[in-house]
Amino acid sequence: MAQSRCIKCGGNKFEVVHANNLEGTIRAVLFVQCTDCGSVVGVLDFHNVSVKAERMKNDLKMMAEKVLDRINDTK
């Protein structure tokens, strides 16, 4: 599989940062940027639905396990 590279400097490490310098919008976004030169290579929605759904799934799983533990403790 090919390794992703920055189109500007050729770097291969990236980070996600909150885009707090956008004018004319109230929508929060995240920039995917090169850690070496800071060039933006992508944009993500701050309120990523799939990430929230995964967190909720994990929370529900933990709650269900706690309930099952309590049921098993009473037997």
All heavy atoms as TSV, in Angstrom:
chain	resi	resn	atom	element	x	y	z
A	1	MET	N	N	0.834	-1.177	0.000
A	1	MET	CA	C	0.000	0.000	0.000
A	1	MET	C	C	0.883	1.247	0.000
A	1	MET	O	O	1.874	1.338	0.718
A	1	MET	CB	C	-0.886	-0.014	1.243
A	1	MET	CG	C	-1.854	1.121	1.303
A	1	MET	SD	S	-3.021	0.798	2.634
A	1	MET	CE	C	-3.266	2.422	3.197
A	2	ALA	N	N	0.536	2.203	-0.808
A	2	ALA	CA	C	1.316	3.435	-0.910
A	2	ALA	C	C	1.187	4.257	0.364
A	2	ALA	O	O	0.162	4.244	1.038
A	2	ALA	CB	C	0.826	4.257	-2.095
A	3	GLN	N	N	2.243	4.984	0.700
A	3	GLN	CA	C	2.225	5.833	1.883
A	3	GLN	C	C	1.804	7.245	1.486
A	3	GLN	O	O	2.292	7.801	0.499
A	3	GLN	CB	C	3.610	5.862	2.524
A	3	GLN	CG	C	3.624	6.579	3.850
A	3	GLN	CD	C	4.957	6.419	4.563
A	3	GLN	OE1	O	5.957	6.065	3.949
A	3	GLN	NE2	N	4.964	6.685	5.841
A	4	SER	N	N	0.884	7.821	2.257
A	4	SER	CA	C	0.413	9.179	1.974
A	4	SER	C	C	1.543	10.179	2.184
A	4	SER	O	O	2.332	10.061	3.123
A	4	SER	CB	C	-0.750	9.535	2.894
A	4	SER	OG	O	-1.823	8.660	2.683
A	5	ARG	N	N	1.601	11.169	1.299
A	5	ARG	CA	C	2.631	12.201	1.383
A	5	ARG	C	C	2.013	13.572	1.153
A	5	ARG	O	O	1.064	13.730	0.389
A	5	ARG	CB	C	3.707	11.973	0.327
A	5	ARG	CG	C	4.461	10.678	0.502
A	5	ARG	CD	C	5.933	10.904	0.214
A	5	ARG	NE	N	6.712	9.727	0.512
A	5	ARG	CZ	C	7.350	9.538	1.668
A	5	ARG	NH1	N	7.295	10.442	2.597
A	5	ARG	NH2	N	8.054	8.454	1.870
A	6	CYS	N	N	2.589	14.565	1.806
A	6	CYS	CA	C	2.167	15.950	1.616
A	6	CYS	C	C	2.526	16.388	0.199
A	6	CYS	O	O	3.644	16.146	-0.272
A	6	CYS	CB	C	2.863	16.844	2.644
A	6	CYS	SG	S	2.556	18.610	2.405
A	7	ILE	N	N	1.600	17.039	-0.462
A	7	ILE	CA	C	1.841	17.468	-1.846
A	7	ILE	C	C	2.841	18.630	-1.909
A	7	ILE	O	O	3.508	18.835	-2.918
A	7	ILE	CB	C	0.510	17.848	-2.527
A	7	ILE	CG1	C	0.685	17.937	-4.026
A	7	ILE	CG2	C	-0.067	19.111	-1.941
A	7	ILE	CD1	C	-0.605	17.961	-4.796
A	8	LYS	N	N	3.001	19.367	-0.800
A	8	LYS	CA	C	3.908	20.525	-0.787
A	8	LYS	C	C	5.344	20.138	-0.442
A	8	LYS	O	O	6.272	20.479	-1.165
A	8	LYS	CB	C	3.401	21.573	0.194
A	8	LYS	CG	C	4.234	22.832	0.221
A	8	LYS	CD	C	3.637	23.869	1.146
A	8	LYS	CE	C	4.498	25.126	1.176
A	8	LYS	NZ	N	3.991	26.095	2.148
A	9	CYS	N	N	5.531	19.423	0.692
A	9	CYS	CA	C	6.897	19.158	1.155
A	9	CYS	C	C	7.308	17.695	1.093
A	9	CYS	O	O	8.467	17.370	1.306
A	9	CYS	CB	C	7.077	19.674	2.584
A	9	CYS	SG	S	6.259	18.665	3.845
A	10	GLY	N	N	6.348	16.801	0.834
A	10	GLY	CA	C	6.670	15.383	0.761
A	10	GLY	C	C	6.656	14.678	2.110
A	10	GLY	O	O	6.955	13.490	2.182
A	11	GLY	N	N	6.313	15.398	3.180
A	11	GLY	CA	C	6.246	14.791	4.510
A	11	GLY	C	C	5.205	13.684	4.560
A	11	GLY	O	O	4.274	13.653	3.762
A	12	ASN	N	N	5.361	12.782	5.531
A	12	ASN	CA	C	4.424	11.661	5.609
A	12	ASN	C	C	3.750	11.543	6.978
A	12	ASN	O	O	3.204	10.516	7.316
A	12	ASN	CB	C	5.114	10.352	5.242
A	12	ASN	CG	C	6.227	10.009	6.207
A	12	ASN	OD1	O	6.571	10.775	7.088
A	12	ASN	ND2	N	6.817	8.847	6.014
A	13	LYS	N	N	3.785	12.617	7.766
A	13	LYS	CA	C	3.105	12.635	9.060
A	13	LYS	C	C	2.075	13.757	9.049
A	13	LYS	O	O	2.353	14.872	8.600
A	13	LYS	CB	C	4.105	12.830	10.190
A	13	LYS	CG	C	5.041	11.655	10.333
A	13	LYS	CD	C	5.988	11.839	11.479
A	13	LYS	CE	C	6.923	10.634	11.504
A	13	LYS	NZ	N	8.129	10.904	12.248
A	14	PHE	N	N	0.877	13.427	9.571
A	14	PHE	CA	C	-0.223	14.381	9.534
A	14	PHE	C	C	-0.861	14.490	10.909
A	14	PHE	O	O	-0.719	13.602	11.750
A	14	PHE	CB	C	-1.259	13.942	8.493
A	14	PHE	CG	C	-0.674	13.806	7.116
A	14	PHE	CD1	C	-0.159	12.592	6.669
A	14	PHE	CD2	C	-0.610	14.890	6.265
A	14	PHE	CE1	C	0.392	12.468	5.416
A	14	PHE	CE2	C	-0.057	14.779	5.006
A	14	PHE	CZ	C	0.447	13.565	4.575
A	15	GLU	N	N	-1.554	15.592	11.138
A	15	GLU	CA	C	-2.243	15.819	12.394
A	15	GLU	C	C	-3.591	16.469	12.114
A	15	GLU	O	O	-3.803	17.040	11.048
A	15	GLU	CB	C	-1.414	16.721	13.311
A	15	GLU	CG	C	-1.147	18.100	12.724
A	15	GLU	CD	C	-0.186	18.927	13.547
A	15	GLU	OE1	O	0.160	18.514	14.666
A	15	GLU	OE2	O	0.221	19.996	13.062
A	16	VAL	N	N	-4.490	16.366	13.084
A	16	VAL	CA	C	-5.802	16.984	12.975
A	16	VAL	C	C	-5.829	18.149	13.965
A	16	VAL	O	O	-5.527	17.974	15.143
A	16	VAL	CB	C	-6.922	15.976	13.285
A	16	VAL	CG1	C	-8.278	16.649	13.288
A	16	VAL	CG2	C	-6.899	14.841	12.278
A	17	VAL	N	N	-6.175	19.335	13.480
A	17	VAL	CA	C	-6.233	20.520	14.335
A	17	VAL	C	C	-7.554	21.245	14.122
A	17	VAL	O	O	-8.130	21.228	13.037
A	17	VAL	CB	C	-5.056	21.491	14.076
A	17	VAL	CG1	C	-3.734	20.846	14.429
A	17	VAL	CG2	C	-5.034	21.964	12.640
A	18	HIS	N	N	-8.032	21.882	15.178
A	18	HIS	CA	C	-9.274	22.653	15.095
A	18	HIS	C	C	-9.019	23.899	14.246
A	18	HIS	O	O	-8.051	24.624	14.466
A	18	HIS	CB	C	-9.735	23.048	16.496
A	18	HIS	CG	C	-11.068	23.689	16.503
A	18	HIS	ND1	N	-11.227	25.051	16.484
A	18	HIS	CD2	C	-12.317	23.162	16.514
A	18	HIS	CE1	C	-12.520	25.333	16.492
A	18	HIS	NE2	N	-13.196	24.201	16.516
A	19	ALA	N	N	-9.882	24.120	13.280
A	19	ALA	CA	C	-9.748	25.278	12.388
A	19	ALA	C	C	-10.444	26.470	13.047
A	19	ALA	O	O	-11.647	26.649	12.907
A	19	ALA	CB	C	-10.359	24.972	11.035
A	20	ASN	N	N	-9.699	27.260	13.789
A	20	ASN	CA	C	-10.302	28.377	14.514
A	20	ASN	C	C	-10.117	29.719	13.817
A	20	ASN	O	O	-10.422	30.752	14.382
A	20	ASN	CB	C	-9.740	28.438	15.937
A	20	ASN	CG	C	-8.232	28.549	15.950
A	20	ASN	OD1	O	-7.610	28.661	14.912
A	20	ASN	ND2	N	-7.648	28.477	17.119
A	21	ASN	N	N	-9.621	29.709	12.612
A	21	ASN	CA	C	-9.378	30.965	11.905
A	21	ASN	C	C	-10.240	31.119	10.653
A	21	ASN	O	O	-9.876	31.831	9.727
A	21	ASN	CB	C	-7.897	31.084	11.533
A	21	ASN	CG	C	-7.421	29.931	10.673
A	21	ASN	OD1	O	-8.123	28.949	10.496
A	21	ASN	ND2	N	-6.220	30.037	10.145
A	22	LEU	N	N	-11.389	30.456	10.627
A	22	LEU	CA	C	-12.280	30.570	9.478
A	22	LEU	C	C	-13.227	31.734	9.679
A	22	LEU	O	O	-13.896	31.831	10.707
A	22	LEU	CB	C	-13.090	29.292	9.291
A	22	LEU	CG	C	-12.311	28.037	8.905
A	22	LEU	CD1	C	-13.249	26.855	8.815
A	22	LEU	CD2	C	-11.593	28.236	7.593
A	23	GLU	N	N	-13.306	32.605	8.704
A	23	GLU	CA	C	-14.227	33.739	8.771
A	23	GLU	C	C	-15.462	33.446	7.932
A	23	GLU	O	O	-15.390	32.745	6.936
A	23	GLU	CB	C	-13.538	35.006	8.267
A	23	GLU	CG	C	-12.404	35.466	9.155
A	23	GLU	CD	C	-11.800	36.779	8.689
A	23	GLU	OE1	O	-12.474	37.539	7.988
A	23	GLU	OE2	O	-10.639	37.013	9.034
A	24	GLY	N	N	-16.590	33.971	8.366
A	24	GLY	CA	C	-17.811	33.848	7.589
A	24	GLY	C	C	-18.563	32.547	7.789
A	24	GLY	O	O	-19.463	32.235	7.014
A	25	THR	N	N	-18.199	31.781	8.806
A	25	THR	CA	C	-18.919	30.539	9.067
A	25	THR	C	C	-19.038	30.313	10.568
A	25	THR	O	O	-18.177	30.753	11.331
A	25	THR	CB	C	-18.226	29.323	8.417
A	25	THR	OG1	O	-19.026	28.167	8.646
A	25	THR	CG2	C	-16.842	29.089	8.970
A	26	ILE	N	N	-20.110	29.660	10.950
A	26	ILE	CA	C	-20.269	29.300	12.357
A	26	ILE	C	C	-20.072	27.800	12.548
A	26	ILE	O	O	-20.102	27.304	13.657
A	26	ILE	CB	C	-21.660	29.718	12.891
A	26	ILE	CG1	C	-22.771	29.071	12.069
A	26	ILE	CG2	C	-21.795	31.218	12.925
A	26	ILE	CD1	C	-24.147	29.253	12.644
A	27	ARG	N	N	-19.850	27.095	11.466
A	27	ARG	CA	C	-19.662	25.641	11.518
A	27	ARG	C	C	-18.217	25.307	11.885
A	27	ARG	O	O	-17.273	25.827	11.279
A	27	ARG	CB	C	-20.004	25.033	10.178
A	27	ARG	CG	C	-19.980	23.546	10.204
A	27	ARG	CD	C	-20.666	22.974	9.001
A	27	ARG	NE	N	-20.752	21.548	9.177
A	27	ARG	CZ	C	-21.883	20.895	9.202
A	27	ARG	NH1	N	-23.011	21.534	9.039
A	27	ARG	NH2	N	-21.895	19.604	9.365
A	28	ALA	N	N	-18.048	24.453	12.866
A	28	ALA	CA	C	-16.711	24.056	13.286
A	28	ALA	C	C	-16.187	22.943	12.388
A	28	ALA	O	O	-16.909	22.002	12.061
A	28	ALA	CB	C	-16.739	23.578	14.730
A	29	VAL	N	N	-14.941	23.059	11.985
A	29	VAL	CA	C	-14.298	22.029	11.167
A	29	VAL	C	C	-12.911	21.735	11.718
A	29	VAL	O	O	-12.354	22.503	12.503
A	29	VAL	CB	C	-14.191	22.436	9.679
A	29	VAL	CG1	C	-15.544	22.583	9.047
A	29	VAL	CG2	C	-13.367	23.686	9.500
A	30	LEU	N	N	-12.377	20.619	11.281
A	30	LEU	CA	C	-11.023	20.220	11.635
A	30	LEU	C	C	-10.186	20.153	10.366
A	30	LEU	O	O	-10.659	19.693	9.335
A	30	LEU	CB	C	-11.035	18.839	12.306
A	30	LEU	CG	C	-11.859	18.701	13.574
A	30	LEU	CD1	C	-11.984	17.233	13.959
A	30	LEU	CD2	C	-11.251	19.500	14.700
A	31	PHE	N	N	-8.951	20.620	10.448
A	31	PHE	CA	C	-8.028	20.519	9.328
A	31	PHE	C	C	-7.134	19.303	9.534
A	31	PHE	O	O	-6.625	19.071	10.631
A	31	PHE	CB	C	-7.124	21.746	9.226
A	31	PHE	CG	C	-7.789	22.994	8.734
A	31	PHE	CD1	C	-7.282	24.233	9.083
A	31	PHE	CD2	C	-8.899	22.952	7.918
A	31	PHE	CE1	C	-7.874	25.393	8.625
A	31	PHE	CE2	C	-9.504	24.104	7.457
A	31	PHE	CZ	C	-8.975	25.334	7.816
A	32	VAL	N	N	-6.928	18.543	8.478
A	32	VAL	CA	C	-5.885	17.518	8.457
A	32	VAL	C	C	-4.706	18.199	7.784
A	32	VAL	O	O	-4.811	18.647	6.643
A	32	VAL	CB	C	-6.314	16.270	7.648
A	32	VAL	CG1	C	-5.189	15.253	7.623
A	32	VAL	CG2	C	-7.586	15.677	8.215
A	33	GLN	N	N	-3.615	18.322	8.539
A	33	GLN	CA	C	-2.483	19.065	7.989
A	33	GLN	C	C	-1.172	18.320	8.182
A	33	GLN	O	O	-1.052	17.471	9.067
A	33	GLN	CB	C	-2.385	20.452	8.615
A	33	GLN	CG	C	-2.029	20.476	10.071
A	33	GLN	CD	C	-2.034	21.881	10.640
A	33	GLN	OE1	O	-2.771	22.748	10.185
A	33	GLN	NE2	N	-1.212	22.110	11.635
A	34	CYS	N	N	-0.220	18.638	7.334
A	34	CYS	CA	C	1.119	18.064	7.399
A	34	CYS	C	C	1.799	18.576	8.668
A	34	CYS	O	O	1.771	19.773	8.951
A	34	CYS	CB	C	1.911	18.487	6.166
A	34	CYS	SG	S	3.643	17.977	6.192
A	35	THR	N	N	2.395	17.670	9.440
A	35	THR	CA	C	3.071	18.104	10.666
A	35	THR	C	C	4.373	18.829	10.371
A	35	THR	O	O	4.859	19.591	11.196
A	35	THR	CB	C	3.361	16.915	11.608
A	35	THR	OG1	O	4.127	15.954	10.911
A	35	THR	CG2	C	2.085	16.295	12.116
A	36	ASP	N	N	4.939	18.616	9.196
A	36	ASP	CA	C	6.202	19.265	8.862
A	36	ASP	C	C	6.025	20.712	8.394
A	36	ASP	O	O	6.666	21.621	8.898
A	36	ASP	CB	C	6.952	18.478	7.782
A	36	ASP	CG	C	7.431	17.123	8.282
A	36	ASP	OD1	O	7.700	16.998	9.495
A	36	ASP	OD2	O	7.544	16.201	7.459
A	37	CYS	N	N	5.118	20.938	7.440
A	37	CYS	CA	C	4.984	22.281	6.866
A	37	CYS	C	C	3.655	22.962	7.185
A	37	CYS	O	O	3.485	24.140	6.923
A	37	CYS	CB	C	5.205	22.243	5.361
A	37	CYS	SG	S	3.858	21.470	4.437
A	38	GLY	N	N	2.682	22.205	7.724
A	38	GLY	CA	C	1.395	22.792	8.087
A	38	GLY	C	C	0.404	22.927	6.948
A	38	GLY	O	O	-0.677	23.466	7.139
A	39	SER	N	N	0.748	22.438	5.768
A	39	SER	CA	C	-0.183	22.522	4.645
A	39	SER	C	C	-1.423	21.685	4.916
A	39	SER	O	O	-1.330	20.542	5.361
A	39	SER	CB	C	0.470	22.015	3.353
A	39	SER	OG	O	1.490	22.899	2.948
A	40	VAL	N	N	-2.593	22.259	4.645
A	40	VAL	CA	C	-3.851	21.558	4.837
A	40	VAL	C	C	-4.061	20.593	3.675
A	40	VAL	O	O	-4.004	20.983	2.513
A	40	VAL	CB	C	-5.026	22.555	4.947
A	40	VAL	CG1	C	-6.349	21.823	5.045
A	40	VAL	CG2	C	-4.827	23.470	6.150
A	41	VAL	N	N	-4.296	19.326	4.011
A	41	VAL	CA	C	-4.499	18.311	2.974
A	41	VAL	C	C	-5.920	17.752	2.995
A	41	VAL	O	O	-6.297	16.988	2.130
A	41	VAL	CB	C	-3.481	17.158	3.097
A	41	VAL	CG1	C	-2.064	17.665	2.874
A	41	VAL	CG2	C	-3.599	16.472	4.443
A	42	GLY	N	N	-6.709	18.152	4.009
A	42	GLY	CA	C	-8.080	17.681	4.091
A	42	GLY	C	C	-8.841	18.405	5.186
A	42	GLY	O	O	-8.258	19.086	6.021
A	43	VAL	N	N	-10.151	18.264	5.153
A	43	VAL	CA	C	-11.028	18.907	6.127
A	43	VAL	C	C	-12.031	17.875	6.624
A	43	VAL	O	O	-12.569	17.090	5.845
A	43	VAL	CB	C	-11.772	20.108	5.495
A	43	VAL	CG1	C	-12.697	20.760	6.495
A	43	VAL	CG2	C	-10.783	21.119	4.940
A	44	LEU	N	N	-12.267	17.871	7.946
A	44	LEU	CA	C	-13.233	16.970	8.561
A	44	LEU	C	C	-14.292	17.790	9.279
A	44	LEU	O	O	-13.996	18.851	9.829
A	44	LEU	CB	C	-12.555	16.050	9.576
A	44	LEU	CG	C	-11.424	15.174	9.073
A	44	LEU	CD1	C	-10.725	14.491	10.247
A	44	LEU	CD2	C	-11.962	14.141	8.108
A	45	ASP	N	N	-15.493	17.276	9.310
A	45	ASP	CA	C	-16.557	17.909	10.075
A	45	ASP	C	C	-16.256	17.706	11.553
A	45	ASP	O	O	-15.947	16.601	11.990
A	45	ASP	CB	C	-17.901	17.285	9.708
A	45	ASP	CG	C	-19.084	18.005	10.317
A	45	ASP	OD1	O	-18.887	19.017	11.009
A	45	ASP	OD2	O	-20.210	17.545	10.101
A	46	PHE	N	N	-16.318	18.769	12.347
A	46	PHE	CA	C	-16.021	18.692	13.773
A	46	PHE	C	C	-16.965	17.718	14.473
A	46	PHE	O	O	-16.586	16.997	15.378
A	46	PHE	CB	C	-16.121	20.077	14.404
A	46	PHE	CG	C	-15.762	20.107	15.853
A	46	PHE	CD1	C	-14.438	20.042	16.254
A	46	PHE	CD2	C	-16.736	20.200	16.817
A	46	PHE	CE1	C	-14.090	20.067	17.590
A	46	PHE	CE2	C	-16.411	20.232	18.160
A	46	PHE	CZ	C	-15.079	20.166	18.544
A	47	HIS	N	N	-18.220	17.698	14.049
A	47	HIS	CA	C	-19.219	16.817	14.645
A	47	HIS	C	C	-19.366	15.567	13.788
A	47	HIS	O	O	-20.382	15.346	13.159
A	47	HIS	CB	C	-20.560	17.537	14.784
A	47	HIS	CG	C	-20.468	18.733	15.654
A	47	HIS	ND1	N	-20.292	18.651	17.011
A	47	HIS	CD2	C	-20.491	20.059	15.375
A	47	HIS	CE1	C	-20.242	19.858	17.534
A	47	HIS	NE2	N	-20.347	20.726	16.562
A	48	ASN	N	N	-18.324	14.750	13.762
A	48	ASN	CA	C	-18.286	13.550	12.947
A	48	ASN	C	C	-19.269	12.517	13.503
A	48	ASN	O	O	-19.082	11.986	14.593
A	48	ASN	CB	C	-16.864	12.991	12.933
A	48	ASN	CG	C	-16.689	11.892	11.929
A	48	ASN	OD1	O	-17.571	11.068	11.733
A	48	ASN	ND2	N	-15.534	11.867	11.286
A	49	VAL	N	N	-20.304	12.218	12.753
A	49	VAL	CA	C	-21.372	11.331	13.205
A	49	VAL	C	C	-20.858	9.913	13.452
A	49	VAL	O	O	-21.242	9.275	14.440
A	49	VAL	CB	C	-22.541	11.321	12.198
A	49	VAL	CG1	C	-23.595	10.317	12.587
A	49	VAL	CG2	C	-23.144	12.710	12.086
A	50	SER	N	N	-19.997	9.399	12.615
A	50	SER	CA	C	-19.520	8.027	12.797
A	50	SER	C	C	-18.686	7.894	14.068
A	50	SER	O	O	-18.751	6.867	14.760
A	50	SER	CB	C	-18.735	7.548	11.579
A	50	SER	OG	O	-17.580	8.328	11.391
A	51	VAL	N	N	-17.913	8.914	14.413
A	51	VAL	CA	C	-17.129	8.886	15.652
A	51	VAL	C	C	-18.068	8.916	16.851
A	51	VAL	O	O	-17.895	8.159	17.815
A	51	VAL	CB	C	-16.124	10.058	15.704
A	51	VAL	CG1	C	-15.488	10.167	17.078
A	51	VAL	CG2	C	-15.070	9.895	14.632
A	52	LYS	N	N	-19.085	9.775	16.803
A	52	LYS	CA	C	-20.048	9.841	17.898
A	52	LYS	C	C	-20.793	8.521	18.053
A	52	LYS	O	O	-21.016	8.060	19.166
A	52	LYS	CB	C	-21.043	10.975	17.664
A	52	LYS	CG	C	-20.473	12.329	17.936
A	52	LYS	CD	C	-21.550	13.386	17.865
A	52	LYS	CE	C	-20.985	14.715	18.278
A	52	LYS	NZ	N	-22.008	15.698	18.506
A	53	ALA	N	N	-21.173	7.904	16.956
A	53	ALA	CA	C	-21.888	6.628	17.004
A	53	ALA	C	C	-21.005	5.553	17.627
A	53	ALA	O	O	-21.480	4.741	18.435
A	53	ALA	CB	C	-22.344	6.214	15.604
A	54	GLU	N	N	-19.745	5.513	17.288
A	54	GLU	CA	C	-18.816	4.538	17.858
A	54	GLU	C	C	-18.667	4.745	19.363
A	54	GLU	O	O	-18.655	3.794	20.135
A	54	GLU	CB	C	-17.450	4.635	17.166
A	54	GLU	CG	C	-16.460	3.584	17.595
A	54	GLU	CD	C	-16.842	2.179	17.166
A	54	GLU	OE1	O	-17.578	2.015	16.181
A	54	GLU	OE2	O	-16.407	1.231	17.847
A	55	ARG	N	N	-18.572	5.999	19.793
A	55	ARG	CA	C	-18.481	6.289	21.226
A	55	ARG	C	C	-19.746	5.842	21.956
A	55	ARG	O	O	-19.669	5.271	23.048
A	55	ARG	CB	C	-18.243	7.779	21.455
A	55	ARG	CG	C	-16.846	8.222	21.092
A	55	ARG	CD	C	-16.658	9.697	21.361
A	55	ARG	NE	N	-15.360	10.133	20.890
A	55	ARG	CZ	C	-15.081	11.363	20.514
A	55	ARG	NH1	N	-16.013	12.293	20.563
A	55	ARG	NH2	N	-13.876	11.684	20.099
A	56	MET	N	N	-20.890	6.116	21.354
A	56	MET	CA	C	-22.155	5.703	21.975
A	56	MET	C	C	-22.239	4.185	22.061
A	56	MET	O	O	-22.697	3.641	23.073
A	56	MET	CB	C	-23.342	6.267	21.192
A	56	MET	CG	C	-23.529	7.753	21.365
A	56	MET	SD	S	-24.890	8.415	20.400
A	56	MET	CE	C	-26.272	7.626	21.168
A	57	LYS	N	N	-21.790	3.493	21.038
A	57	LYS	CA	C	-21.799	2.028	21.048
A	57	LYS	C	C	-20.940	1.507	22.188
A	57	LYS	O	O	-21.348	0.606	22.930
A	57	LYS	CB	C	-21.285	1.495	19.710
A	57	LYS	CG	C	-21.278	-0.023	19.616
A	57	LYS	CD	C	-20.678	-0.497	18.325
A	57	LYS	CE	C	-19.215	-0.756	18.569
A	57	LYS	NZ	N	-18.503	-1.350	17.467
A	58	ASN	N	N	-19.763	2.088	22.356
A	58	ASN	CA	C	-18.872	1.662	23.435
A	58	ASN	C	C	-19.476	1.959	24.803
A	58	ASN	O	O	-19.370	1.145	25.727
A	58	ASN	CB	C	-17.507	2.327	23.297
A	58	ASN	CG	C	-16.733	1.808	22.107
A	58	ASN	OD1	O	-16.974	0.706	21.626
A	58	ASN	ND2	N	-15.810	2.602	21.607
A	59	ASP	N	N	-20.107	3.129	24.947
A	59	ASP	CA	C	-20.759	3.486	26.213
A	59	ASP	C	C	-21.883	2.507	26.543
A	59	ASP	O	O	-22.018	2.060	27.685
A	59	ASP	CB	C	-21.307	4.913	26.169
A	59	ASP	CG	C	-20.216	5.969	26.166
A	59	ASP	OD1	O	-19.047	5.626	26.462
A	59	ASP	OD2	O	-20.540	7.137	25.866
A	60	LEU	N	N	-22.701	2.175	25.552
A	60	LEU	CA	C	-23.799	1.229	25.761
A	60	LEU	C	C	-23.278	-0.152	26.124
A	60	LEU	O	O	-23.847	-0.840	26.983
A	60	LEU	CB	C	-24.689	1.158	24.527
A	60	LEU	CG	C	-25.589	2.365	24.282
A	60	LEU	CD1	C	-26.255	2.272	22.920
A	60	LEU	CD2	C	-26.628	2.478	25.378
A	61	LYS	N	N	-22.199	-0.560	25.487
A	61	LYS	CA	C	-21.607	-1.864	25.784
A	61	LYS	C	C	-21.128	-1.915	27.233
A	61	LYS	O	O	-21.372	-2.890	27.942
A	61	LYS	CB	C	-20.440	-2.138	24.825
A	61	LYS	CG	C	-19.793	-3.480	25.022
A	61	LYS	CD	C	-18.659	-3.689	24.023
A	61	LYS	CE	C	-17.971	-5.004	24.264
A	61	LYS	NZ	N	-16.833	-5.190	23.372
A	62	MET	N	N	-20.473	-0.845	27.684
A	62	MET	CA	C	-19.993	-0.794	29.063
A	62	MET	C	C	-21.161	-0.808	30.051
A	62	MET	O	O	-21.108	-1.491	31.078
A	62	MET	CB	C	-19.122	0.448	29.279
A	62	MET	CG	C	-17.767	0.354	28.604
A	62	MET	SD	S	-16.763	1.863	28.666
A	62	MET	CE	C	-16.899	2.368	30.340
A	63	MET	N	N	-22.225	-0.074	29.748
A	63	MET	CA	C	-23.397	-0.055	30.621
A	63	MET	C	C	-24.047	-1.434	30.691
A	63	MET	O	O	-24.436	-1.897	31.769
A	63	MET	CB	C	-24.400	0.994	30.142
A	63	MET	CG	C	-23.938	2.402	30.408
A	63	MET	SD	S	-24.946	3.758	29.741
A	63	MET	CE	C	-26.556	3.145	29.611
A	64	ALA	N	N	-24.157	-2.107	29.551
A	64	ALA	CA	C	-24.750	-3.446	29.515
A	64	ALA	C	C	-23.915	-4.426	30.331
A	64	ALA	O	O	-24.460	-5.269	31.053
A	64	ALA	CB	C	-24.889	-3.922	28.080
A	65	GLU	N	N	-22.591	-4.318	30.235
A	65	GLU	CA	C	-21.717	-5.198	31.010
A	65	GLU	C	C	-21.893	-4.968	32.505
A	65	GLU	O	O	-21.909	-5.915	33.297
A	65	GLU	CB	C	-20.257	-4.994	30.598
A	65	GLU	CG	C	-19.941	-5.559	29.222
A	65	GLU	CD	C	-18.561	-5.165	28.719
A	65	GLU	OE1	O	-17.850	-4.379	29.385
A	65	GLU	OE2	O	-18.185	-5.656	27.634
A	66	LYS	N	N	-22.050	-3.706	32.922
A	66	LYS	CA	C	-22.269	-3.396	34.338
A	66	LYS	C	C	-23.594	-3.985	34.825
A	66	LYS	O	O	-23.673	-4.535	35.925
A	66	LYS	CB	C	-22.250	-1.888	34.572
A	66	LYS	CG	C	-20.873	-1.281	34.498
A	66	LYS	CD	C	-20.928	0.219	34.742
A	66	LYS	CE	C	-19.559	0.845	34.601
A	66	LYS	NZ	N	-19.596	2.306	34.806
A	67	VAL	N	N	-24.631	-3.869	34.010
A	67	VAL	CA	C	-25.934	-4.423	34.380
A	67	VAL	C	C	-25.835	-5.933	34.511
A	67	VAL	O	O	-26.345	-6.526	35.477
A	67	VAL	CB	C	-27.022	-4.018	33.347
A	67	VAL	CG1	C	-28.295	-4.807	33.560
A	67	VAL	CG2	C	-27.287	-2.523	33.419
A	68	LEU	N	N	-25.184	-6.591	33.564
A	68	LEU	CA	C	-25.024	-8.047	33.625
A	68	LEU	C	C	-24.208	-8.466	34.845
A	68	LEU	O	O	-24.513	-9.481	35.484
A	68	LEU	CB	C	-24.382	-8.565	32.342
A	68	LEU	CG	C	-25.262	-8.529	31.095
A	68	LEU	CD1	C	-24.470	-8.916	29.851
A	68	LEU	CD2	C	-26.481	-9.418	31.257
A	69	ASP	N	N	-23.183	-7.688	35.190
A	69	ASP	CA	C	-22.391	-7.988	36.380
A	69	ASP	C	C	-23.251	-7.915	37.640
A	69	ASP	O	O	-23.154	-8.754	38.533
A	69	ASP	CB	C	-21.201	-7.036	36.513
A	69	ASP	CG	C	-20.104	-7.322	35.496
A	69	ASP	OD1	O	-20.105	-8.427	34.905
A	69	ASP	OD2	O	-19.234	-6.438	35.297
A	70	ARG	N	N	-24.100	-6.903	37.720
A	70	ARG	CA	C	-24.980	-6.759	38.883
A	70	ARG	C	C	-25.979	-7.910	38.965
A	70	ARG	O	O	-26.272	-8.415	40.045
A	70	ARG	CB	C	-25.727	-5.430	38.833
A	70	ARG	CG	C	-24.845	-4.263	39.174
A	70	ARG	CD	C	-25.634	-2.997	39.250
A	70	ARG	NE	N	-24.756	-1.885	39.530
A	70	ARG	CZ	C	-25.120	-0.630	39.516
A	70	ARG	NH1	N	-26.371	-0.323	39.243
A	70	ARG	NH2	N	-24.276	0.322	39.798
A	71	ILE	N	N	-26.496	-8.324	37.808
A	71	ILE	CA	C	-27.436	-9.448	37.791
A	71	ILE	C	C	-26.743	-10.716	38.251
A	71	ILE	O	O	-27.279	-11.474	39.056
A	71	ILE	CB	C	-28.044	-9.629	36.375
A	71	ILE	CG1	C	-28.974	-8.464	36.055
A	71	ILE	CG2	C	-28.755	-10.969	36.262
A	71	ILE	CD1	C	-29.457	-8.434	34.616
A	72	ASN	N	N	-25.525	-10.929	37.772
A	72	ASN	CA	C	-24.762	-12.131	38.151
A	72	ASN	C	C	-24.375	-12.104	39.623
A	72	ASN	O	O	-24.266	-13.147	40.260
A	72	ASN	CB	C	-23.539	-12.301	37.267
A	72	ASN	CG	C	-23.902	-12.682	35.846
A	72	ASN	OD1	O	-24.912	-13.326	35.608
A	72	ASN	ND2	N	-23.068	-12.294	34.900
A	73	ASP	N	N	-24.133	-10.918	40.184
A	73	ASP	CA	C	-23.776	-10.801	41.600
A	73	ASP	C	C	-24.943	-11.149	42.521
A	73	ASP	O	O	-24.735	-11.596	43.640
A	73	ASP	CB	C	-23.280	-9.379	41.915
A	73	ASP	CG	C	-21.907	-9.117	41.339
A	73	ASP	OD1	O	-21.210	-10.088	40.965
A	73	ASP	OD2	O	-21.518	-7.932	41.257
A	74	THR	N	N	-26.161	-10.949	42.057
A	74	THR	CA	C	-27.336	-11.233	42.892
A	74	THR	C	C	-27.733	-12.699	42.855
A	74	THR	O	O	-28.566	-13.129	43.633
A	74	THR	CB	C	-28.535	-10.370	42.454
A	74	THR	OG1	O	-28.879	-10.665	41.103
A	74	THR	CG2	C	-28.237	-8.901	42.628
A	75	LYS	N	N	-27.149	-13.471	41.979
A	75	LYS	CA	C	-27.505	-14.902	41.868
A	75	LYS	C	C	-26.759	-15.713	42.887
A	75	LYS	O	O	-25.748	-15.516	43.365
A	75	LYS	CB	C	-27.217	-15.425	40.467
A	75	LYS	CG	C	-28.185	-14.873	39.450
A	75	LYS	CD	C	-27.903	-15.494	38.101
A	75	LYS	CE	C	-28.888	-14.953	37.071
A	75	LYS	NZ	N	-28.674	-15.509	35.760
